[in-house]
Amino acid sequence: MDDKEKRYSDFSNVEAQRNDLAVQDLPEGPYGSPIRKDTPVENKSTPWQEGQHQSSAFVFENKELHKDIPREMPGSHLPHSEEEDYAKE
């Protein structure tokens, strides 16, 4: 590794693009399709790399923008209801 590679690293948006996997709308194919109906759904066709994770479609995309804003509906869950978020509180 030369000096140039040591000084620079990927920007946060590049790292997020590599590590945050998009949620598929219909991972098993079109609704009602008989194709592969008896095989389990695969969420990823390539091996998992360190740091990669699949986000839910029902959480905020940019958590930093909503970090300190509480929910206003009574009985609502935390804005980022993921295991690592519960561990921080």
N, CA, C and O atoms as a DFTB+ gen file, in Angstrom:
356 C
 N C O
     1  1       0.856      -1.170       0.000
     2  2       0.000       0.000       0.000
     3  2       0.905       1.237       0.000
     4  3       1.748       1.393       0.883
     5  1       0.730       2.091      -0.970
     6  2       1.571       3.286      -1.043
     7  2       0.972       4.421      -0.210
     8  3      -0.107       4.283       0.367
     9  1       1.696       5.549      -0.160
    10  2       1.277       6.677       0.682
    11  2      -0.077       7.239       0.281
    12  3      -0.856       7.648       1.142
    13  1      -0.365       7.264      -1.013
    14  2      -1.640       7.829      -1.472
    15  2      -2.816       7.004      -0.957
    16  3      -3.827       7.564      -0.532
    17  1      -2.691       5.688      -0.991
    18  2      -3.767       4.825      -0.510
    19  2      -3.937       4.934       1.000
    20  3      -5.047       4.764       1.503
    21  1      -2.875       5.211       1.725
    22  2      -2.964       5.350       3.175
    23  2      -3.672       6.637       3.578
    24  3      -4.366       6.669       4.594
    25  1      -3.502       7.704       2.788
    26  2      -4.070       9.000       3.144
    27  2      -5.559       9.093       2.862
    28  3      -6.273       9.802       3.571
    29  1      -6.038       8.398       1.851
    30  2      -7.424       8.551       1.427
    31  2      -8.227       7.289       1.718
    32  3      -7.716       6.171       1.648
    33  1      -9.479       7.498       2.040
    34  2     -10.397       6.379       2.223
    35  2     -11.717       6.745       1.552
    36  3     -11.908       7.881       1.118
    37  1     -12.606       5.795       1.472
    38  2     -13.896       6.046       0.828
    39  2     -14.714       7.049       1.632
    40  3     -14.629       7.100       2.859
    41  1     -15.498       7.834       0.928
    42  2     -16.430       8.739       1.587
    43  2     -17.537       7.915       2.236
    44  3     -17.751       6.757       1.880
    45  1     -18.231       8.519       3.186
    46  2     -19.265       7.777       3.911
    47  2     -20.384       7.311       2.986
    48  3     -20.942       6.234       3.197
    49  1     -20.730       8.108       1.953
    50  2     -21.804       7.672       1.058
    51  2     -21.368       6.499       0.190
    52  3     -22.203       5.677      -0.189
    53  1     -20.081       6.402      -0.133
    54  2     -19.580       5.258      -0.900
    55  2     -19.628       4.005      -0.032
    56  3     -20.024       2.935      -0.495
    57  1     -19.225       4.143       1.221
    58  2     -19.274       3.004       2.137
    59  2     -20.712       2.558       2.379
    60  3     -20.989       1.360       2.439
    61  1     -21.621       3.508       2.515
    62  2     -23.029       3.168       2.724
    63  2     -23.601       2.458       1.504
    64  3     -24.382       1.516       1.642
    65  1     -23.217       2.901       0.315
    66  2     -23.714       2.265      -0.911
    67  2     -23.224       0.821      -1.002
    68  3     -23.943      -0.049      -1.494
    69  1     -22.018       0.566      -0.536
    70  2     -21.452      -0.773      -0.588
    71  2     -22.047      -1.677       0.490
    72  3     -22.250      -2.868       0.253
    73  1     -22.329      -1.126       1.670
    74  2     -22.726      -1.951       2.811
    75  2     -24.230      -2.056       3.033
    76  3     -24.695      -3.074       3.546
    77  1     -25.002      -1.044       2.666
    78  2     -26.450      -1.068       2.874
    79  2     -27.123      -1.669       1.649
    80  3     -27.198      -1.029       0.600
    81  1     -27.605      -2.877       1.778
    82  2     -28.219      -3.559       0.643
    83  2     -29.677      -3.147       0.504
    84  3     -30.393      -3.016       1.497
    85  1     -30.106      -2.948      -0.719
    86  2     -31.479      -2.528      -0.989
    87  2     -32.447      -3.675      -0.725
    88  3     -32.123      -4.844      -0.934
    89  1     -33.619      -3.322      -0.272
    90  2     -34.663      -4.309      -0.021
    91  2     -35.383      -4.587      -1.335
    92  3     -35.773      -3.657      -2.042
    93  1     -35.560      -5.854      -1.659
    94  2     -36.258      -6.217      -2.882
    95  2     -37.758      -6.171      -2.642
    96  3     -38.241      -6.592      -1.591
    97  1     -38.497      -5.654      -3.630
    98  2     -39.950      -5.590      -3.500
    99  2     -40.565      -6.985      -3.463
   100  3     -41.323      -7.313      -2.549
   101  1     -40.244      -7.783      -4.436
   102  2     -40.780      -9.147      -4.526
   103  2     -39.622     -10.116      -4.770
   104  3     -39.396     -10.510      -5.914
   105  1     -38.883     -10.510      -3.731
   106  2     -37.711     -11.354      -3.945
   107  2     -38.035     -12.739      -4.494
   108  3     -37.165     -13.395      -5.066
   109  1     -39.267     -13.186      -4.328
   110  2     -39.624     -14.521      -4.823
   111  2     -40.230     -14.486      -6.218
   112  3     -40.644     -15.527      -6.728
   113  1     -40.294     -13.319      -6.848
   114  2     -40.824     -13.199      -8.202
   115  2     -42.194     -12.552      -8.213
   116  3     -42.673     -12.094      -7.175
   117  1     -42.831     -12.508      -9.373
   118  2     -44.150     -11.889      -9.477
   119  2     -45.170     -12.590      -8.579
   120  3     -45.070     -13.791      -8.331
   121  1     -46.133     -11.841      -8.104
   122  2     -47.168     -12.376      -7.218
   123  2     -47.907     -13.526      -7.898
   124  3     -48.396     -13.379      -9.018
   125  1     -47.984     -14.662      -7.222
   126  2     -48.702     -15.823      -7.735
   127  2     -47.925     -16.647      -8.738
   128  3     -48.485     -17.580      -9.315
   129  1     -46.675     -16.347      -8.968
   130  2     -45.882     -17.069      -9.957
   131  2     -45.571     -18.486      -9.476
   132  3     -45.146     -18.663      -8.334
   133  1     -45.777     -19.502     -10.328
   134  2     -45.470     -20.873      -9.928
   135  2     -43.978     -21.198     -10.019
   136  3     -43.548     -22.262      -9.573
   137  1     -43.187     -20.288     -10.593
   138  2     -41.759     -20.540     -10.759
   139  2     -41.077     -20.537      -9.395
   140  3     -41.227     -19.587      -8.627
   141  1     -40.334     -21.590      -9.093
   142  2     -39.582     -21.757      -7.843
   143  2     -40.448     -21.593      -6.602
   144  3     -39.980     -21.068      -5.592
   145  1     -41.695     -22.030      -6.660
   146  2     -42.584     -21.842      -5.512
   147  2     -42.211     -22.732      -4.327
   148  3     -42.608     -22.446      -3.198
   149  1     -41.461     -23.797      -4.565
   150  2     -41.087     -24.697      -3.482
   151  2     -39.647     -24.505      -3.009
   152  3     -39.159     -25.285      -2.190
   153  1     -38.965     -23.482      -3.511
   154  2     -37.595     -23.217      -3.075
   155  2     -37.575     -22.004      -2.148
   156  3     -38.373     -21.083      -2.321
   157  1     -36.675     -21.993      -1.170
   158  2     -36.617     -20.849      -0.256
   159  2     -36.152     -19.578      -0.970
   160  3     -35.405     -19.636      -1.946
   161  1     -36.604     -18.446      -0.470
   162  2     -36.233     -17.158      -1.047
   163  2     -34.795     -16.837      -0.663
   164  3     -34.414     -16.954       0.501
   165  1     -34.000     -16.431      -1.646
   166  2     -32.623     -16.020      -1.395
   167  2     -32.562     -14.503      -1.454
   168  3     -32.992     -13.900      -2.437
   169  1     -32.033     -13.886      -0.413
   170  2     -31.941     -12.430      -0.393
   171  2     -30.685     -11.904      -1.060
   172  3     -30.615     -10.719      -1.385
   173  1     -29.697     -12.753      -1.271
   174  2     -28.427     -12.304      -1.833
   175  2     -27.802     -13.454      -2.592
   176  3     -27.746     -14.576      -2.089
   177  1     -27.328     -13.185      -3.811
   178  2     -26.770     -14.248      -4.633
   179  2     -25.249     -14.333      -4.529
   180  3     -24.662     -15.316      -4.982
   181  1     -24.601     -13.329      -3.945
   182  2     -23.151     -13.342      -3.769
   183  2     -22.831     -13.478      -2.286
   184  3     -23.685     -13.205      -1.443
   185  1     -21.616     -13.896      -1.960
   186  2     -21.270     -14.047      -0.536
   187  2     -21.333     -12.714       0.212
   188  3     -21.067     -11.654      -0.355
   189  1     -21.686     -12.789       1.483
   190  2     -21.739     -11.584       2.316
   191  2     -20.328     -11.104       2.593
   192  3     -19.429     -11.902       2.855
   193  1     -20.140      -9.795       2.533
   194  2     -18.860      -9.188       2.883
   195  2     -18.990      -8.540       4.255
   196  3     -20.094      -8.243       4.710
   197  1     -17.850      -8.325       4.910
   198  2     -17.863      -7.721       6.238
   199  2     -18.486      -6.327       6.175
   200  3     -18.122      -5.515       5.323
   201  1     -19.422      -6.059       7.077
   202  2     -20.066      -4.753       7.133
   203  2     -21.362      -4.655       6.356
   204  3     -22.106      -3.693       6.543
   205  1     -21.663      -5.619       5.486
   206  2     -22.898      -5.555       4.707
   207  2     -24.083      -5.953       5.570
   208  3     -23.985      -6.857       6.400
   209  1     -25.206      -5.270       5.368
   210  2     -26.441      -5.619       6.061
   211  2     -27.623      -5.161       5.223
   212  3     -27.507      -4.260       4.392
   213  1     -28.735      -5.785       5.452
   214  2     -29.951      -5.448       4.720
   215  2     -30.851      -4.630       5.630
   216  3     -31.199      -5.071       6.726
   217  1     -31.225      -3.453       5.183
   218  2     -32.077      -2.574       5.977
   219  2     -33.542      -2.866       5.691
   220  3     -33.902      -3.319       4.604
   221  1     -34.362      -2.603       6.670
   222  2     -35.796      -2.741       6.482
   223  2     -36.312      -1.573       5.653
   224  3     -35.739      -0.484       5.690
   225  1     -37.362      -1.785       4.926
   226  2     -37.961      -0.712       4.132
   227  2     -38.769       0.235       5.004
   228  3     -39.266       1.247       4.511
   229  1     -38.911      -0.069       6.286
   230  2     -39.781       0.709       7.154
   231  2     -39.032       1.512       8.215
   232  3     -39.623       1.893       9.225
   233  1     -37.749       1.776       8.005
   234  2     -36.982       2.643       8.900
   235  2     -36.511       3.852       8.111
   236  3     -36.511       3.839       6.880
   237  1     -36.111       4.896       8.823
   238  2     -35.631       6.100       8.158
   239  2     -34.354       5.802       7.385
   240  3     -33.485       5.073       7.862
   241  1     -34.248       6.369       6.191
   242  2     -33.060       6.142       5.379
   243  2     -31.834       6.811       6.001
   244  3     -30.764       6.207       6.074
   245  1     -31.991       8.049       6.445
   246  2     -30.884       8.783       7.042
   247  2     -31.184       8.973       8.526
   248  3     -31.900       9.900       8.904
   249  1     -30.647       8.111       9.351
   250  2     -30.956       8.116      10.781
   251  2     -30.479       9.384      11.473
   252  3     -31.085       9.820      12.451
   253  1     -29.407       9.975      10.980
   254  2     -28.864      11.171      11.629
   255  2     -29.844      12.341      11.574
   256  3     -29.857      13.165      12.489
   257  1     -30.659      12.437      10.531
   258  2     -31.612      13.535      10.424
   259  2     -32.740      13.422      11.445
   260  3     -33.341      14.429      11.818
   261  1     -33.031      12.207      11.898
   262  2     -34.154      11.970      12.805
   263  2     -33.693      11.540      14.192
   264  3     -34.487      11.034      14.985
   265  1     -32.427      11.740      14.481
   266  2     -31.815      11.196      15.694
   267  2     -32.494      11.664      16.983
   268  3     -32.808      10.837      17.839
   269  1     -32.725      12.951      17.139
   270  2     -33.241      13.476      18.403
   271  2     -34.696      13.925      18.323
   272  3     -35.162      14.656      19.197
   273  1     -35.413      13.505      17.302
   274  2     -36.814      13.892      17.154
   275  2     -37.688      12.751      17.682
   276  3     -37.678      11.662      17.108
   277  1     -38.443      12.976      18.760
   278  2     -39.271      11.892      19.309
   279  2     -40.534      11.666      18.476
   280  3     -40.996      12.561      17.769
   281  1     -41.075      10.465      18.574
   282  2     -42.353      10.169      17.934
   283  2     -43.460      10.851      18.714
   284  3     -43.371      10.959      19.937
   285  1     -44.502      11.313      18.037
   286  2     -45.574      12.041      18.707
   287  2     -46.843      11.217      18.901
   288  3     -47.707      11.606      19.687
   289  1     -46.975      10.101      18.210
   290  2     -48.163       9.261      18.361
   291  2     -48.048       8.429      19.636
   292  3     -46.998       7.837      19.887
   293  1     -49.105       8.370      20.444
   294  2     -49.031       7.546      21.658
   295  2     -48.913       6.063      21.301
   296  3     -49.610       5.560      20.421
   297  1     -48.025       5.391      22.000
   298  2     -47.836       3.960      21.776
   299  2     -46.953       3.622      20.593
   300  3     -46.817       2.447      20.252
   301  1     -46.347       4.611      19.956
   302  2     -45.505       4.328      18.789
   303  2     -44.150       3.786      19.238
   304  3     -43.687       4.062      20.344
   305  1     -43.533       3.015      18.360
   306  2     -42.234       2.425      18.679
   307  2     -41.126       3.447      18.436
   308  3     -41.376       4.528      17.904
   309  1     -39.921       3.104      18.823
   310  2     -38.776       3.985      18.610
   311  2     -38.543       4.180      17.112
   312  3     -38.833       3.273      16.332
   313  1     -38.026       5.337      16.689
   314  2     -37.809       5.577      15.259
   315  2     -36.896       4.554      14.606
   316  3     -37.089       4.216      13.438
   317  1     -35.920       4.062      15.322
   318  2     -34.982       3.091      14.754
   319  2     -35.049       1.826      15.586
   320  3     -34.184       1.581      16.427
   321  1     -36.054       1.040      15.359
   322  2     -36.264      -0.145      16.185
   323  2     -35.429      -1.309      15.667
   324  3     -35.952      -2.278      15.117
   325  1     -34.132      -1.188      15.853
   326  2     -33.202      -2.248      15.516
   327  2     -32.434      -2.605      16.779
   328  3     -32.362      -1.801      17.709
   329  1     -31.867      -3.785      16.823
   330  2     -31.224      -4.271      18.040
   331  2     -30.096      -3.364      18.508
   332  3     -29.986      -3.087      19.703
   333  1     -29.247      -2.892      17.577
   334  2     -28.122      -2.069      18.014
   335  2     -28.592      -0.729      18.564
   336  3     -27.897      -0.127      19.383
   337  1     -29.760      -0.245      18.132
   338  2     -30.285       1.009      18.647
   339  2     -30.817       0.840      20.067
   340  3     -30.693       1.752      20.884
   341  1     -31.407      -0.315      20.370
   342  2     -31.894      -0.555      21.725
   343  2     -30.724      -0.674      22.700
   344  3     -30.835      -0.274      23.859
   345  1     -29.616      -1.218      22.235
   346  2     -28.462      -1.410      23.108
   347  2     -27.858      -0.079      23.536
   348  3     -27.250      -0.002      24.603
   349  1     -28.009       0.965      22.737
   350  2     -27.420       2.267      23.051
   351  2     -28.194       3.004      24.127
   352  3     -27.631       3.865      24.803
   353  1     -29.460       2.694      24.301
   354  2     -30.290       3.439      25.243
   355  2     -30.238       2.866      26.633
   356  3     -30.887       3.387      27.540
